[in-house]
């Protein structure tokens, strides 16, 4: 632990030119006393670090000194590509590895580019969790699954009260919810991480399918899931304005088929999750849509229109 912290101190000073003990303590989440002790240890080890006294002082490295500790190991290189999703790194237990990787990458940059990570972070931020996720802890199964994913290890896991042996290929964070893409008995499937019970990471490794693309697989599964929810079809007649509104009202998974079915008189067939869901969608059209089918939905909209007319009468 201390060796990693000492390396981080050197990389911080190399990347930023000079920092006070207070700044270093905040960065490394230790006390200033610990920083002073670590600096003495570095000096005794031959690292040319010195302290500037007075206003604007702090610790610095001798001009021209460059550490050779900037090479990334495999874990750091992999974690570096996840640095834009800090919540995901934290939940998978990779935040320390990623922090070291960022320091090494920054130290390897030329002086003119060393502020690039800061300027980028000030301008772009990815907020992965959903709005109402709260501060719930990550699923207990996430950390062991993440270890298995990185190491290509099979896992023995209880999922919905059934024991399965899985080959975990990848993890996906969707709107604050974690999913596992895994191969089970030759088929690639999606599992919700929070539904896992007891998990054991096995010693045996599996051979990854070189043709497996996690992003493409997830996109296909997500699209298939969205389409599977659209179990009903309603028929509407849209005005010219209603046709322009269709892109904003229709479910994204139903839009392409709806546009393909659109006729010259404005008649359109729209796939929906259910009649009650269709009712709320049709109300968004206001007077720009007439329900032709099914009769149940037409009656619901007619009743709502009559109630609204009475509400505003006079």
N, C-alpha and C positions, 0 to 999 in steps of 0.2 A: 504493500500500500504506500509506504513512504517512498520507495524507489520511483513509483509512478508519479508521486507528487513532486519529487525533485526534478524529474524529467519535464513535467508540466511547467515548473518554475523557469527552467532554462528556455523552454520554447516560448513562454509568454514574454520573457525579456527579449529574446531574439526577434520575436514578431512585432513587439510594440516599442522597442527602443529603451524604455525605462518605465518603472512603475513603483509607486510607494508601497510600503508594507501593508497599509490599509487596503489599497486596491488589490494587491495580491491575495490578501486574506479573504476579501469578499469573493474574488474569482474562484478560489480553491475551497471556500467554505471552511476555513480554519481560523485560528486566532493569530493575531499579529506576533505573539510570542513564538508560535510555531514557525511562522515565516522567518523570523530572525534566526532561530535555531537551524532551519533548513539552509539558510544562506551561509551560515558558518560551515555546515557540512559540505556544501558545494565548493566553498573556497578551499577547505582542507583536501577535497578530492581533486583539486587542480583546475577547477572551472574559474576563469578570470572574471569573477563578479565583484563589484565594489559598490559602495554606498556614497551617494552625493549628499552632502549636508546642506542644511539651510532651506530657505523657501524654494519650492519647486524641485526639491531633491527626491531621492528615491534610489532604488537599486538599478544597476545597469551592468551590461556585459562590456568587456573591453572592446573598443572599436576594432572591427575586422574579424572578431571571433565568430565562428559558425559551427554549431554543433552538427554532428553527423547522425543525429537521432531522428531525422525527419522522414525516414523511410516508413511507409505504412505496412503493417502486417495485414494478413488476409481479413481478420475480423474487423480491423479498423477501416480498411478499404471498403468492405461491404456496408459497415455502419455509416460511413460517410455519405453514401447515396440515400440514406434515410434521414439525414440531418434536417431536412425541411419539415419533418413531421415529429416534433419533439414529444408530443403526447404518446405517440406510438413507441418511440424509443424508450421512454420512461416505463411504459407498461410492460414492455418486453425485457426490461432490465439491461438495456444496451446504452444508457445515457453516458456512462463513464467512458466506454469504448469510443463512442461517437465524439465526445468532448476531446479526447486525446487525438483522434484523427483530425479534427478541425484545427487543433493547435499545430499539428505537424504540417498540414496543408498550408496554413497561414505562414508558418516559419519558412516554408520553401518558396514563398512568393517574393518577388523583388520588392524593395521598399516602396516603390510607387504604387504597388497594388495591394499593400497590406491592409488598407482600410476597406477593401472590396467586400469581405464578409459582413462588416458593420453596415455599410451603405445599402447592401442588398437586404439585410434584415430589417432596416428602417423603412423599406419600400414595399416588401412583399412578405406575406405571412399566410400560411395554410392552416386553417382551423378545422381539423378533421371531425371532432365530435359534434353530435347534433345539439340543437339549442337547449333542449330540456334534459340533457344527460345527467346534470348534477355532478356531484363529486364522488360518485360510486367508485369503489376500488375496481381494478381490473379483474377479470375472471381468474380464479385460482389456477385453472388449466393453462392459462396463456403462457406463463414463463416456461414450463416444461415442454409445451408444444413448440415454442420458439426455439428452444435448444435443439429439439429433434429436427426441426426444419433446417436449421443452419448446418447440422451434422449429417443429414440424410439418414437418420435413425428411425427404425420402426417404433411404433408405440402400441402398447396394450392399453385400451381405454374403454371405460364404461360410458356409453352414450344412450340416453333414454332407456336406462336399465338393461342394456344389452352390451356384453363384452365383445369388443372387436379389436382386431389387429390391423392397424392402418399404416400406410406409407404417407407421411405428411409432406406435401409438396410446397405449400405456401400459405401465408396468412394474408387476409384482406381486412382492412378497417373501413367499414361503410357506415357513415353517419354515426360514429361512436360505437358501433357494434362490430365485434370481431368474428370473422368466419375463417374456417380452415378448409383449404382445398386438399383433398387426400385421395389416394387410390386404395380401393377396397375390393378385393377379389377381381382385380383387373379393370374395375370401373372407376372413373374419376367422379367424386361426389363433393358436395358442399355441406359442412357441418357448422352449426353455431357453437362457438367456443364456450359460451356460458352454460350450455346444456351438458357439457362433459362432467362426469363424476371423477372417480379415481383414475389416475393416469400413471403409467410406468414407461419410461423411456428405455427401450431395449438396447442391448449391446450390438445387435446385428444391424448392419447398414443395408440399404436397398439401392439398386441401380436406377437412377432417374431416367425417365424417358426423355431423350434429347430433343424430341419434337414438342414437348409440353411447353406452352406459353401461358403463364399465369394470367397476364392481363387479358389476353384473348379469350381464355377459358372463362374467366369471371364475367367478361362482357357478354359472352354467349349465354351463360347461365342466368345473368340478370335479365337479359332480354326475354329469355324463355319464361322466366318466372313472372315478369310483368305481363306477358301475353296470356299466361295461364290464368291470371286474375280476371280477364275480360271474358266473362261467361255469357253475357247477354248482348243482343244487338237491337238498337232502336233506330227508327226511321224518322228523319226530320225533313222539313222543307225550310230552307234558309233564304232570307233576303240577301241582297248584295252585301249589305253590311255584316250580316250573319256569317256569310262565307269568309269574310276577312277575320271575323272573330274566332272561327273554327280552330285555328292554330293555338289560340290561347285557352280554349275551353276543353278540347279533346285531351284525353290521356295521351302522353307522348308515344306510348306503345301502340295506340290505335290510330294515330294521325295519318300515317302513310296509306293505310287501307281506306280510311275515310275520304281522303282526297282523291284516291283512285275511283271511288264509287260516286263521286259528286256528278250530278247530271245538270243539264242546261237549265232546268227549271228550279234548281237549288235543292233538289231532293238528295239526301245523303244517308248512308247507312253507317252508324257509329257504334263500335264495340264498346261496351261498358261493363263495369264490375257487377252491377245489379241495378234493378229498377230504382230503388231509393237513391243510389249514387247518381244514376242518370237524372233523377228529379232535380238534384242540386246543380248538376251541370247545365241542364236546360234552363233553369231559372237565371243563370248568368247571361244567357242570350237575351233575356227580356222579350220584347215584341219582335225580335229579329229571327225567331224560330217557331215553327208550328210542329207539334208532335203528330205524326201520322200513325205510328205503331210503336209499341203495343197499346191497346185501348186503356189498360190500367194506368200507364204513364200519362196518356192524354187526359184522363179524368183527373188525375192528381194535379196536373198543371192548370187545367181549367178551373178547378176549385181554388187553387192558390191565386189565380188571376182574378177570380170573382171576389175573393176576400180582400185583395189589394184594392180593387176598384171601389168596394164599399168603404174601405178605410179612407180613401182619398175623395170620396163623393162629397161635393159641396165644399 
